[in-house]
């Protein structure tokens, strides 16, 4: 009986000292192509991977950044009109300028792709 008690105590002690397992999502959204609209207030099509659902583009920290510099600074944050795991459509506002496009999915920034707006 003593051996069983010592075995159980040692097992619980080792289990308590074991590191905690944390799963982290390290997959970043990736842009593959950006199709600019032909008119000033058209729709931009963004294709890529790992966009998740972004709560259909309505999550607070999921949006498209238009007209930023190469480092992702500046630009205009725009909500998507359509959002799937590999395709996003956004209506381009009048005050958006040419520059780089980035997608933020739950706060994680994608790579940037250059685009020219009319």
N, C-alpha and C positions, 0 to 999 in steps of 0.2 A: 504494500500500500504506500509505503514511504517513497519507493522508487517511482510509482505512478505520479505521486504528488510532485516530486522533484522534476520529473519529465514534463508534466503540464506547466509547472512554473517556468522552466527553461524555455519551453515552446512559446509561452506568452511573452516572455522577456525578449526573445529574439524577434517575434512578430512586432512588438512595440518599437524595436530599434530599426526595423526595415524602412528604407526610404519610401516616401509616398509617391505613388505613380500619378503623374499629371500628363494628360494628353494635350498637346498644343497643336493648333492648326497653323502650320507654317507654309501652307500653299497660298501663294500670292496670285491675285488676278493677273491675267496675261492678255494684252491686246495683240491681235494678229493683223487686223485691218480696220481702217476708218474710211468711210465713204462720205465725203462732204456733200452738202446739198447744192443743187444747181442755182437756186434762188436764195436771196438774203434770209428769208424766214422759212427755210425748208426744214426737212428732217435729216438728221445725221444718223447713219447706221454704224454701229461699232460691233465688231465681231472678235471673239476671243475665247478664253477658257477660264474656268474657275470663278465665274461671276456669282455663283450661288443663286439664290433667288432674290437677295437684297430686299426681301419682303415686297417683291414685285416693284422694286425701285423706290419704295416709300420709307425704308428704314432711315432713321435720322443720320446715321453715319455711312450711308450708301448713296453715292451720287456720281455725276460725271463733271469733271473740271475741264472747261473749254478755255482756250487762249492763254494757257499758262506758259511760263518759260521752261527750258529744258529740265530744270530742277523741280518743277511742280509748284513754283511760287506764282502768285498772282492768279489771274484768270477769273472765270465766273463759274460758280457751282450751279449745276442744272439738274433738276429731277427728271428721271426717265419717264417717257410715255409708255414704253414697253420694256420689260426686263426679263430675260430668261438666263439660264446658266451659261449660254454661249453667244447671246445676241442682246444688244441694247439699242433702243431707238430714243433719240432726244430731239425735241423741237429746239432749233437754234434761235436764241433771242437776238434782237436787233443789235444790241450793244456788245455782242460777242465778237472777238477779234481772232485773227489767225494766230497760230502758235501750236503748242502741244496739247494733246488730249490725254487725260488720265481718268481712270475709273477707281473710285474708292468703294470697297466692299467691306462693310462693318469696320471701317477705319483703316483697312489695309490698302495701300496705294499700288496700282498696277505700274507697269512700265509705261512710258509715254510714247506717243506717235505724233509726228508733225502733221498738221493739216492747214489748208488754206481755205478760208471762208470768203464767199463773194462779197 
